[in-house]
């Protein structure tokens, strides 16, 4: 039972992580809709989720500079390496911007709905576990 729950939770955890990253990318596209020469970006959710499930993502390591011998040497583990893709516009704009607001809004809402459904599935699964534990 716990192994099945762990697999279920792990899948939704990875899906939520990838959805969060995609939401941030889509939000950046919307925020830069009036920026000349801005190229709209996105990720392939299915590819990135498969990489996350198979633990194929690598962390970016950032080494901090030290200015004194008394500073602590450390590395900061940065974000995962998602493969950012460029979005191909349906219609080119005069200023070189490839953000198409209708497409961005649709992708943003679709991603939001899927994110919320992942949270709902997780919540229901935990409610079931608590119910089983309470019944004893």
N, C-alpha and C positions, 0 to 999 in steps of 0.2 A: 504493500500500500504506500509506504513512504517513498520507495523507489519511483513508483508511478507519479506521485506528487512532485518529487524532485525533478523529474523529467519535464512534467507539465510546467512547473514554475520556471525552470531554466529556459524553456522555449519562450515563454512570454517575457521573461526578463530580457533576453536577447532581442526579441522583437521590439520591446519598448525602447531599448537603447538605440536601435537602428531608426525607429520612428522618430525619436527625439532629435537625432542628428539630422534626419531629413527635414523635420519641421524647422529647424534652425536655418538650413540651407534655403528652404522655400521662403522663410521670413526675410532672409537677406535679399532674395530676388525681388520681393515686393518692396522692400525698403529702398532698393536701388532702381526702381522702375523709371525714374527720371534722370539717372546718371548717364551721361553720354558714354558710348562705347562699353557699357557694362554688359558682360556676357552672362546670361542666366545659366545657373548650374543646377544639377540634381544628382541623385544617386540611383542606381538600380536596386530597389529594395530587396528583391528576391536574391540577387547575387550577394549583397552585403549580409543578408540574414543567414544564408548558407555559410558564408565565411565566418560569421559570428558563432554559429552553432558548432562548426568544426574547429573553432579556436584558431582560425587562420589569420585573424587580425594581429598586427604587431603594434606595439605601443611605441610612440615616438619618445625618445629619451632626450632630455635637455640638460646639459651640464651647466651648472651655475658658475659664474666667475667669482673669484674671491679676491679681495683687495688687502687682506691681512692674513698672516699666518695663523691667527687665532680663529678665523672663520671655519665653519664646518663644511667640508667638502660633501656635496650631495648631488644627486641627479633627480630631476623632476620627471615623472612619467607623464607624458602628454597624452593627447587624445588618440584614439584609434586611427589607423590609416584607411579611411574610406576613399574609394576611387571616385572622385568627382567627375561627372560628365558635363559636357556643354549641351544646353538645350538648343535644338534646331528650331528657329522661328518659322511660323507659317507665312509671315509677311515681314519683310525687312523694314527697318525704320531709317529715317534720314540721318539720325545721330549715331547709328551703329549699335544702339541698345537692343538686345534680343529678348527682353522681358515682355511677355504678353500677359496682361493682367487677368484676362479670363482664364487662361490656362493655369496661371499661378494660383488663382483663387480656388479653382477646381481641385488642383493637386493638394493645396493646403487643407481644404475641407475634407477631402478623401482621407488624407493622412490623419487628420484630427479624429475622424470617426473611427478609423481602425485603431488608433491609439486608445481611445475611450473603450472600444470593445475589448481590447486586450486587458485593460484594467478591470472591466466588468467580469470577464471570464475568471481572472485571478481572484477577485473578491468572492465570487460564487463558489469557487473551489475551496477557498479558505473557510467559508461558511459551512460547507459540507463537512470538512475535517473537524471543525469545532463542534458541530452537531453530533458527529460520530463519537468524539471524545467525551462529550457531556452525557451521552446515553450509556457509555461505558462498556 
